[in-house]
Amino acid sequence: MIEREPIERDTRQLIEDGRARQEALSKVDSILANVKGAAHDRNGTVEVTVDGRGKLLNLWLAPEAARYGPDGLAQLIVKVAAVAMDDATQAGYNQVARLLGDNLTYALEQLSGRVTPARRQDDGGITAEEFQARRDERLAREAESSSQDFDLDTFDPASLRSDR
């Protein structure tokens, strides 16, 4: 069952909100065109820069990149380009979220089919909700263990070593 929340705005405010969202959505394309992502391999032999749409803007190869051979170098370039694209994607969604808000940005993400790198589950990442739950559990454990270790009601000063 869908829960409904009452709308506390009048029709004019709803229309203005709709127009503001429409204007903000029109800016998304320019944001993605201007955002860039860059990456390099661990050895610094390949560097790739792409825009928010995946267009290759820069490819730099060190002279020692030839040691990988044609197939190895091609695979390395593709992997580094994928990381650069992830960087551009995340940067683009971060800028869009400032403009549209988290909920509308998440809806765009779902429509595009391209999940932000920060939300990917297959890369070992966790959601914000999971992070918060783990943090709450850790803080609760720390509070519990610190209260057990340092109970002032049962502390006996005579147990301290005296050097006198």
C-alpha positions in Angstrom: 0.0 0.0 0.0 1.3 3.5 -0.9 1.4 5.9 2.0 0.4 9.4 1.0 1.7 12.6 2.6 -0.5 15.7 2.5 0.8 18.5 0.3 1.2 21.7 2.2 1.7 23.9 -0.8 -0.8 25.6 -3.0 -1.0 25.0 -6.8 1.1 28.1 -7.6 4.0 26.8 -5.5 3.7 23.3 -7.1 3.8 24.9 -10.6 6.9 27.0 -9.6 8.6 23.9 -8.1 7.9 22.0 -11.4 9.3 24.8 -13.5 12.4 25.0 -11.3 13.0 21.3 -11.6 12.5 21.5 -15.4 15.0 24.3 -15.6 17.5 22.3 -13.4 17.0 19.2 -15.6 17.9 21.2 -18.7 21.3 22.0 -17.1 22.1 18.3 -16.5 23.4 17.9 -20.1 25.8 20.8 -19.8 27.1 19.5 -16.5 27.8 16.1 -18.0 29.5 17.7 -21.0 31.8 19.8 -18.8 32.7 17.3 -16.1 35.9 15.3 -16.5 37.3 12.2 -15.0 41.0 11.1 -15.0 42.8 8.0 -14.0 46.2 6.3 -14.4 47.6 2.9 -13.8 49.7 2.0 -10.7 53.0 2.3 -12.6 52.1 5.6 -14.2 52.5 4.3 -17.7 48.9 5.1 -18.9 46.8 8.1 -18.2 43.3 8.7 -19.5 41.0 11.7 -19.3 37.3 11.4 -20.4 34.3 13.7 -20.2 31.0 12.9 -18.5 29.7 11.1 -21.6 32.7 8.9 -22.0 34.4 10.9 -24.8 38.2 10.4 -24.7 39.8 13.8 -24.1 43.4 12.7 -23.4 45.5 9.5 -23.6 49.1 9.6 -22.5 51.4 6.6 -22.7 54.9 6.4 -21.2 57.6 5.0 -23.4 57.8 1.9 -21.2 54.1 1.1 -21.9 55.3 -0.8 -25.0 56.5 -3.6 -22.7 52.9 -4.7 -22.2 52.6 -5.7 -25.9 49.6 -4.8 -28.1 47.0 -6.9 -26.3 48.2 -6.2 -22.8 48.4 -2.4 -23.5 44.9 -2.4 -25.0 43.5 -4.1 -21.9 45.3 -1.7 -19.6 44.0 1.3 -21.5 40.4 0.0 -21.4 40.7 -0.6 -17.6 42.2 2.8 -16.9 39.5 4.4 -19.2 36.8 2.6 -17.2 38.2 4.0 -13.9 38.3 7.5 -15.5 34.7 7.1 -16.6 33.7 6.1 -13.1 35.5 9.2 -11.9 33.6 11.4 -14.4 30.3 9.7 -13.6 30.7 10.2 -9.9 31.7 13.9 -10.3 28.8 14.4 -12.6 26.2 12.9 -10.2 27.8 14.9 -7.4 27.2 18.2 -9.3 23.7 17.1 -10.4 22.8 16.3 -6.8 23.7 19.8 -5.7 21.4 21.1 -8.4 18.4 18.7 -8.2 18.7 17.1 -4.8 19.4 13.5 -3.9 16.0 12.1 -4.6 15.7 13.4 -8.2 19.4 12.5 -8.9 18.8 9.0 -7.7 15.8 8.8 -10.0 18.0 10.0 -12.9 20.5 7.4 -12.0 17.9 4.6 -12.1 16.6 5.8 -15.4 20.1 6.0 -17.0 21.0 2.5 -15.8 24.5 3.8 -14.8 24.9 3.3 -11.1 27.2 5.8 -9.4 30.5 4.2 -8.3 29.8 5.2 -4.7 26.6 3.0 -4.7 27.9 -0.1 -6.5 27.6 -3.2 -4.5 29.8 -5.4 -6.7 32.9 -3.3 -6.0 32.8 -4.0 -2.3 31.2 -0.6 -1.6 28.4 -0.1 0.9 25.3 2.1 0.9 25.0 5.1 3.2 22.4 3.2 5.2 24.8 0.3 5.7 27.6 2.6 6.7 25.4 4.3 9.3 24.2 1.0 10.7 27.8 -0.3 11.0 28.9 2.9 12.6 26.0 2.8 15.1 26.9 -0.8 16.0 30.5 0.0 16.4 29.8 3.0 18.7 27.4 0.9 20.8 30.1 -1.8 21.2 32.7 0.9 22.1 30.3 2.5 24.6 29.5 -0.9 26.1 33.1 -2.0 26.4 34.2 1.4 27.8 31.5 1.3 30.5 32.6 -2.3 31.5 36.3 -1.4 31.7 35.8 1.8 33.6 33.0 1.4 36.2 33.7 4.1 38.8 31.2 2.7 41.3 33.3 -0.4 41.8 36.7 1.1 41.4 39.0 0.5 44.4 41.8 3.1 44.6 43.7 0.6 46.8 44.3 -1.5 43.7 46.6 1.1 42.3 50.3 0.5 42.7 52.1 2.9 45.0 55.7 3.8 44.6 56.0 5.5 48.0 
